[in-house]
Amino acid sequence: MGEPEDLPDNGVNIVIKNPAGEILLVQHNYGDFKWSLPGGGIKKGELSNKAVRRELYEETKLTIVGRPILVADIQLVIKWRHKVLLFTAPEWEGEPEADGNEISAVKFMSIKNIQNHPHVYPAQKKFIQIFEASYLKLPLPVYALASDPPIIEW
């Protein structure tokens, strides 16, 4: 799940951190081979928490232990209005591996490396900024606009 023009109307992304605090990214096996958070579109009639579980497993073979945590409801306004629900899962199982079809590689990266990496989608960098600004600081999900800088409403 990359830039807004590539996305369905509503989607999910998930932030998975390893014990070193690095964030898991996936590299797409098409187009410009850019990196993004695992995620994708919500199918018609699918619950968002089911979509995030499905997308994480499809792209990385990781499974969420317990319930995924909704961190932010992000609005993207570029060509049209698009909503992304940003989740995290403090506990997960498995060894990350690429699916070999849609995803060519998976890798944990430091936040600094992500923000400086030329091949990480700019919208995904904003999502990570929103995650870092909001997670563990609020009891409820935030509403955000993926602008530059991101706008976060409590």
C-alpha positions as CSV (number, residue, x, y, z in Angstrom):
1,M,0.0,0.0,0.0
2,G,1.8,3.0,-1.2
3,E,0.8,6.4,-2.5
4,P,-2.9,7.6,-2.6
5,E,-3.3,7.2,-6.3
6,D,-2.4,3.5,-6.0
7,L,-5.0,2.8,-3.2
8,P,-8.6,1.7,-2.8
9,D,-11.0,4.0,-1.0
10,N,-10.3,2.7,2.5
11,G,-7.3,0.8,3.7
12,V,-5.2,-0.3,6.7
13,N,-1.6,-0.2,7.5
14,I,0.2,-1.7,10.5
15,V,3.3,-0.7,12.5
16,I,5.2,-3.8,13.7
17,K,8.2,-3.0,15.9
18,N,11.0,-5.5,16.8
19,P,12.6,-5.4,20.3
20,A,15.3,-3.0,18.9
21,G,12.5,-0.5,18.1
22,E,12.8,-0.9,14.3
23,I,9.7,-0.8,12.1
24,L,8.9,-3.5,9.6
25,L,8.6,-2.4,6.0
26,V,7.7,-4.4,2.9
27,Q,9.1,-3.8,-0.6
28,H,6.5,-4.0,-3.4
29,N,7.3,-6.2,-6.4
30,Y,6.0,-3.8,-9.0
31,G,6.4,-0.3,-10.3
32,D,9.2,1.6,-8.6
33,F,9.8,-1.2,-5.9
34,K,9.3,1.3,-3.0
35,W,9.0,0.3,0.6
36,S,5.9,0.8,2.8
37,L,4.2,-0.4,6.0
38,P,2.4,-3.7,5.5
39,G,-1.2,-3.1,4.6
40,G,-3.8,-2.9,1.9
41,G,-7.4,-2.3,1.0
42,I,-10.4,-3.3,3.1
43,K,-12.6,-5.6,1.1
44,K,-16.3,-4.9,0.8
45,G,-18.0,-6.1,4.0
46,E,-14.7,-6.8,5.8
47,L,-14.0,-5.5,9.3
48,S,-10.9,-3.3,9.5
49,N,-9.3,-5.5,12.3
50,K,-9.8,-8.6,10.0
51,A,-8.3,-6.7,7.1
52,V,-5.2,-5.7,9.0
53,R,-4.7,-9.3,10.1
54,R,-5.2,-10.6,6.6
55,E,-2.9,-8.0,5.0
56,L,-0.1,-8.6,7.5
57,Y,-0.2,-12.3,7.0
58,E,-0.5,-12.1,3.3
59,E,2.5,-9.8,2.9
60,T,4.8,-11.0,5.7
61,K,3.6,-14.3,7.1
62,L,3.4,-12.7,10.6
63,T,0.3,-13.3,12.8
64,I,-1.0,-10.9,15.4
65,V,-1.3,-12.2,18.9
66,G,-4.4,-10.8,20.7
67,R,-6.1,-7.8,19.2
68,P,-4.6,-5.2,16.9
69,I,-4.7,-1.7,18.3
70,L,-6.1,1.2,16.3
71,V,-3.7,4.1,16.6
72,A,-5.0,6.6,14.1
73,D,-7.7,7.4,11.5
74,I,-5.8,9.1,8.8
75,Q,-7.3,11.2,6.0
76,L,-5.4,11.7,2.8
77,V,-6.6,14.4,0.5
78,I,-4.7,14.5,-2.7
79,K,-6.9,13.6,-5.8
80,W,-9.8,12.4,-3.6
81,R,-10.5,11.7,0.0
82,H,-9.1,8.4,1.2
83,K,-9.1,6.9,4.7
84,V,-6.3,4.8,6.2
85,L,-6.7,3.1,9.6
86,L,-3.3,2.8,11.2
87,F,-2.9,-0.1,13.6
88,T,-0.1,-1.6,15.7
89,A,0.3,-5.0,17.3
90,P,2.6,-5.1,20.3
91,E,2.7,-8.9,20.1
92,W,3.1,-10.9,17.0
93,E,4.4,-14.4,16.0
94,G,6.5,-15.7,13.1
95,E,9.5,-14.8,11.1
96,P,8.9,-12.1,8.5
97,E,9.2,-13.3,5.0
98,A,8.1,-11.9,1.6
99,D,5.1,-13.5,-0.1
100,G,7.1,-13.6,-3.3
101,N,4.2,-12.3,-5.4
102,E,3.2,-8.8,-4.4
103,I,6.1,-8.3,-1.9
104,S,9.7,-8.9,-2.9
105,A,11.4,-8.2,0.5
106,V,10.6,-7.5,4.1
107,K,13.0,-5.6,6.4
108,F,13.1,-3.9,9.8
109,M,14.4,-0.4,9.6
110,S,15.2,2.3,12.2
111,I,12.9,5.4,12.1
112,K,15.8,7.6,11.2
113,N,16.7,5.3,8.2
114,I,13.0,5.3,7.1
115,Q,12.7,9.1,7.2
116,N,16.0,9.5,5.1
117,H,15.3,6.6,2.7
118,P,14.6,7.7,-0.9
119,H,12.6,4.6,-1.7
120,V,10.1,4.7,1.1
121,Y,6.7,6.2,0.0
122,P,6.4,9.8,1.3
123,A,2.8,9.1,2.5
124,Q,4.2,6.1,4.6
125,K,6.8,8.4,6.2
126,K,3.9,10.6,7.3
127,F,2.0,7.6,8.7
128,I,5.1,6.7,10.8
129,Q,5.4,10.3,12.1
130,I,1.7,10.2,13.1
131,F,2.3,6.8,14.8
132,E,5.3,8.1,16.7
133,A,3.5,11.3,17.8
134,S,0.3,9.5,19.0
135,Y,1.0,5.9,20.1
136,L,1.2,5.5,23.9
137,K,0.5,9.1,24.4
138,L,-3.3,8.9,24.1
139,P,-5.9,6.5,25.4
140,L,-7.9,6.7,22.2
141,P,-7.0,6.8,18.4
142,V,-6.2,10.1,16.9
143,Y,-7.6,11.7,13.8
144,A,-4.9,12.9,11.5
145,L,-4.3,14.5,8.1
146,A,-1.2,13.2,6.3
147,S,0.0,16.7,5.4
148,D,3.5,18.2,5.8
149,P,3.8,18.3,8.7
150,P,1.0,15.9,9.7
151,I,-1.9,17.4,11.5
152,I,-3.1,15.5,14.5
153,E,-6.4,16.1,16.3
154,W,-7.2,14.7,19.7
